[in-house]
Amino acid sequence: MSRSLELRQNVVNQMIDALIQGHISSPLPPQAALAEMFNISRTTVRNTLAHFEQRGVLQKVEQCYLIVRPPVADDGFSDIYQPVASQTALFEQAFFQMINQRQLKPGDIFSELKLAQSVRVSPVVVREFLLRFCHYNLIEQVRRGHWHMKKFDQDYAEKLFELRKMLETHALNRFINLPTEDHRWIQLRDLLDRHRQMRDSIASSYRMFAQLDKEMHSLILSAANNPFFNQSLEIISVIFHSHYQWDESDLKSRNIIALEEHMAILTALLSRNDVDAHCELHRHLTTAKQSMIRSIKQYS
């Protein structure tokens, strides 16, 4: 399939989603507005409108296009998008990566449609994810289809830390009481081994610590066997684990300290020493909280 044809088919699918969701009403906006909305050329807009006119979805009256009937899936191209669950997982990963790599920064205004096009997923998937994500008060909708990436202050960080502490303390209690034959004990030992390996090369591999960090906290939270905990982990990862809005000048030293704190937690857990495990987890979370607050004060 040629790139231009693939683009047209993607735009058709995206416009179907926009029409179904009510983002585009009758009569349709001018072609120049549609071109800006979908970040495409006017030629692609004309081809897309011609497709819908041929399908009987739109009717051209003078210079305007009217919606004759609501579009259905058969009006689009089924081989463009993956299943919805796969699209959602793909977009979540891409969205957090954009934040981590500073492609989305505090103060930015971004478009649902442009995000959908860049990740090659349906705009409906993007919108549903952003509507869920906005509950964390890190993004806000400024107008239909457009969002603002917000900053957060010390009060927000402290409240998030309070949530994290409650979740992980409860999960740690559950982890300590897992039966001996539970497979997570093996995963825990493997994780400790990989921490030891990274310690030997931390001077050059400190940027790879974020993945180990997420794996350890995910493993601990898994003992709670609560899907709501897992959902909360993503936002916590973005802010705490990926150093959202943080200066990276001391990232190396922070990760070296966090690595040692991780190893203390893992060692206490493997020794079934619940008192030490709780103390080490508390110390680790306090360090993360202090680092975040120090960064917020520095750049506020």
N, C-alpha and C positions, 0 to 999 in steps of 0.2 A: 504494500500500500504506500502511495506517495505521501510525503509529509504534508502537502497542501490538502490532500483528500482526508487524511487523518485529522488535520486541524478542523476542517469543515464538519466532519462527523462529531468531533468532540464538542464543537460549538452548538450543533443541533441538540445534542444531549443536554448540554448545559442550559440552553434556552428552554427546553422542555421542563427541566427542573424549576427554572425561574418562573415560567408561566404557571406551573402547578402550584408553586408556593405563593403566588400572588405578587412576586417581586416586579413583574411586568404586567401592566393592565391594558385594557382596550380603550382607546386606540393606542397602538404601540408608540413609544417615543421615536423621535426622528432618528434616521440612520446614523447620524454623527454621534448621538447620545448612546446608541446601542454599540457602536464601535468602541467608544470610550469605556462603556460598562464592561464589555467582554475583552477589552484590550486586543482588538483585532482590526483589520483593515475594513474599509467600507465595501470593498469587493466581496470579502467574506460575509459581511452582513447581508449584502444583496443576494448572494447565493443561498444563504440560510433562510432568508425570507421567501425566496422562490421555492425552496424545498417545502416549507410549511404551507405555502399557497397551493402547491401541487397536491399536498396531502389533504387539503381541505380544512386545515386548522386556521389559516388566515385568509382574509379576502381583502384585496386592494381596492379602496374606494378613493378615487382621485389620488392624492399623494399620501394617504394614510393607510395603514394596515389595521384591520379590525379582527378581533378573535371571533371566529365563527363557532368553534367548539373547543372544549378543553383537549389538550394533547394527551395521548396515551403512550405507553412504552413502545408500541409498534411503530410509532411515528419517528422513533430514533434508531440508534444502532446498538444492538445488544452486545457486540463483541469489543466495545471500547473500554468499558469499565469492568473491574473485578467485582466479585460479590461485595455487598455492603460491609460485612464484617471485616473483610480484608482491606477495603478502602479506609475504614475507620482506623484500623491498626496502623496502616501506612501513613495516614495523615497525622495521627497523634505523634508518631515517631518523628515525622518531618517537622511538625510544629515546634516540638520541644528542641529539636536540633537547631531550628532557626533562632530560637531564643538563646540557646547555649553559644551559638557562633555569632551572636550579636547582629544577625540579619533582621531581627525584630527587637527594637530597643525601646525603653521607656520614652513615651512621648510620640512614638510613631503612630500614624493612622494607616490602616491596611484594609484591603478589599477582600471579601469572601471569594469573589470570582477569580481574582488574580492568584490567590492562594490555591484555589482548586485547579487552575490551569498549570501552576508551577509544579504541583505534586501529581497532577493527572488523576484527580478524583472528582466525584460529582460535587457540585456546589451545595447540594442538600446535606451531604456528609460533613462538609466543612461547617455549614451553618449549625447543624445539630451539635457538633463538637464544641463550637464557640459558645453556644447558648449554655451548655453544661459548664464549660470552663469559666464563664463570666460570674458564676456563683462564688468563685474565690476572690472576686473583686480586684483582679489584676488586669482585666480588660473591660471596656464598656462600649456599648453600641452608640455611635454618634449620629448615624442616619442609616437608613435601610441598606444593608449589605456592606457597611463600613464600620470598623472598630478602632478603638483607641487603646494603645498599650499604656497602662497606668504605672506610676511609681508607687512604692509603698514606704511607709515610715516606720519608726521604731515600735510604735504601738501595734502595727500590723505584724511585724516580725515577732514580737513577744507573744501575741495571740496564736500565731502559727506554731511557735515553739511549744506553747502549752498543749496544743493539739497533738503535736508530734510526740511529746513526752508521754501523754496519756496512752496513745496508741502503742508505742513501742514498749512501755513498761508493762502494759497488759499482755502484749504478745510475748515478751520475754518470760513472764510467768508461765504462759502456756507452753513455751518451748522447753523450759526446764522440766516440765512434767510430761514431755513426750515419752512414749515407751522406748526402751532401749533399741528395739528392732526397727524403729522408724527410720526411713531412708534419709531424713534430713540430718541425722547425726553424721552420716557419711559425707553429705554435702558440706556440712560445717567443717569437718576435718580437712576436706579438699580445699575449702576456702582459706583456712588457716595456712595451709601449705603454699597456696598461691600468694598470700600476703607475705610470707617469708621470702619467697622468690623475688617479689617486687622490692622488698626491703634491700636486697642486694644490689638492685639497679635503680633505686628510687631517684638518684641524682639526674638520670637521663629519662626515666619513664614516669615521672611524677604526674604528667598529664593523663596517663592511662589509669590513674587511681579512681577516677569518677565511676568507671564501670564496676570495679570491685566494691566501691562504696554502695552503689545501688544494689548489687547482688547481695551484700551482707544484710542490709536493712530489709530487702525484699524477703530474704530467707527467714529472718526473725519474725516479720509480720505474717508470713505464711502460716505460722503456728496458731494464729488466732482463728484461722479458717473462716474469715469474714470478708466477703467481696467488697464491702464498703471501705475496709482498711486498704485494700489494694488500689482502689480508686484514689484515695487520699495520698497514696505514695507518689503518684505522678506529679502532683503539684508540689509536694515536698521535695521531690527530686529536682524539679526545675529551680526552686528557690534555694534550698540548702545545698544539695549535692552538686549542682552545676554552678553555684556561686552567682546566681542571678543578680545583676546590678553591682557586682563586686569588682574591686580593683584586683588585677592579677599580679601585682608587683610582688606580693608575698605568697603566691599560690603554692610555690614549691615548699616553703616552710610549713604552711598550713597542712598540706597533704602528708608531709613527713610525720607531723604530730598526729594527724588523724589515723594514719596507718598504724602507728604504735598503739593508739587507743583501741582501734579495731582488734588488734592482736590480743590485747588484754581482755577484751570482752569475749572473744572466741575461746581463749584459753580457759577462762573462768567457766564458760558454758560447758566445754568438753570435760572439765573436772567436776561438773555438776555442783559447783559452788555458787549457790543462788545469791548469797550476800555479796560476794565479790563481783558477780555478773551485774547485779543491779548498781553497785557503786561505780563500776567502770562504764556502764551505759550512761549513768547520770553525768559522769565526768565528761564523756564524749559529747553529749548533747549540750552541756553547758559551754564547752569550748566552741561548738558550732554557733551557739546563740551569741556569745561574746564577739566572735569574729564578724558575724553579720551586723550586729549593732554598731560595732566600730566602723565598719565600712559605710553603713548608712549615714552615720554622723559625719564621716569624712567627705561624703559626696552629696550631702543634702544641701 
